[in-house]
Amino acid sequence: MDSFSSVQALVEKRKNSGFLMLSSAMHVLHWDRRAWELCRNIATPATGDAMAGTLPMPIKDFAQGIVKMMGIRRDSKDWEQFQVRRVIKNGQDSIFLSGIGLPATGGLDASRVLIILEPITQRQGFSLEMAKEQFHFTGREIEVIEHLMKGWTNKEIANAITISELTVKEHIKHIMDKTRTSTRTGILMKILQG
């Protein structure tokens, strides 16, 4: 079974997921119908990005981050376990993105980016206030979660709420303890799905 077939088999197991393959120059090489639908829903109606064959900005930014990491990681051992995950907001819903950098012997220009998109169904009437009560979050932890939902880094969060990066890490650790999760994405999935 080739790598494309194995990826397709993986996606088919996750009924509501879609996948897309991009060149390092952000050209869409392949996307299945579900990825196209999810991208179309992310694109603003005014621009119609997905309809024109271009990527919505949140997806493009995510993919560009992966390409940037591929440019930094030149040693083949660096590619072991290389995967990036993020949750992006799409109106009332959120989408879980899982991106994988696929290096090529021809260098960065020949490399590819695979992105799996999976919608996260939020519980009815979800609000951060409900999450605050359910998990006993502090006000500052809610601020951190709001920025995690935007896919921000610890440094970006620290700058936005004027605290140190170390303090952000401590807040995230406490949030993980309260939600019984071990990753940033796990936090968001737990909070959004209840």
C-alpha positions, -999 to +999 in steps of 0.1 A: +000+000+000+015+034-010+016+063+014-013+081-004-035+050+000-025+046+037-034+083+043-067+079+025-075+048+047-067+068+078-090+096+068-118+072+059-117+058+094-125+093+107-158+097+089-161+135+093-124+143+084-109+157+053-074+159+040-054+181+017-019+179+003+001+211-004+034+219-020+058+239+000+048+269-022+012+265-009-003+251-041-031+226-035-020+193-049-050+173-037-079+177-014-108+154-009-144+166-009-146+169+029-115+191+031-129+213+003-162+217+021-144+225+054-121+250+037-151+266+019-168+270+053-137+287+067-134+311+038-152+343+043-182+346+019-169+379+006-136+364-007-148+329-015-112+317-010-119+280-011-142+283-041-114+300-061-090+271-053-070+291-028-067+283+009-084+302+037-059+323+057-060+301+089-051+270+068-025+288+048-009+302+080-009+268+096+007+252+065+033+280+062+043+273+098+050+237+089+070+246+058+090+270+080+097+242+104+108+219+076+133+246+065+148+246+100+148+208+105+174+196+080+186+165+098+165+134+089+163+124+125+145+157+132+116+144+111+108+116+135+075+123+152+071+156+133+035+167+135+018+200+143-017+203+157-040+233+161-076+241+167-091+269+147-124+286+152-149+286+124-179+307+135-196+287+162-176+256+154-140+246+156-118+225+134-089+204+146-059+206+122-032+180+122-003+188+099+026+167+088+057+179+070+068+155+043+104+162+034+118+153+000+153+144-011+150+173-036+150+198-008+123+222+006+109+230-029+100+193-034+086+188+001+049+184+008+025+193+036-003+170+046-032+185+066-060+165+081-090+186+091-115+173+116-145+194+128-151+194+165-187+194+174-193+217+203-218+209+229-251+228+226-249+262+242-212+260+249-196+291+265-163+297+282-183+306+313-197+271+313-162+256+310-150+279+338-177+265+361-173+229+350-135+228+354-131+254+381-108+276+359-096+309+372-102+341+352-065+341+340-068+305+329-099+314+308-078+342+292-051+317+283-077+293+269-092+320+247-058+325+232-051+288+229-083+286+209-067+310+184-037+287+181-013+312+197+021+303+211+030+307+247+051+338+238+021+353+220-002+346+249+023+361+274+026+393+253-011+396+249-020+393+286+013+409+299+027+380+319+058+359+315+061+330+292+069+308+323+036+319+339+017+310+307+033+275+309+022+272+345-013+282+336-014+256+308-001+229+332-029+237+357-055+237+329-042+203+318-045+190+353-080+203+356-091+188+323-071+156+327-054+161+294-017+162+283-017+184+252-029+219+242-051+204+216-065+179+242-074+208+264-095+224+236-112+192+225-121+184+261-135+219+268-154+222+235-169+187+236-177+187+273 
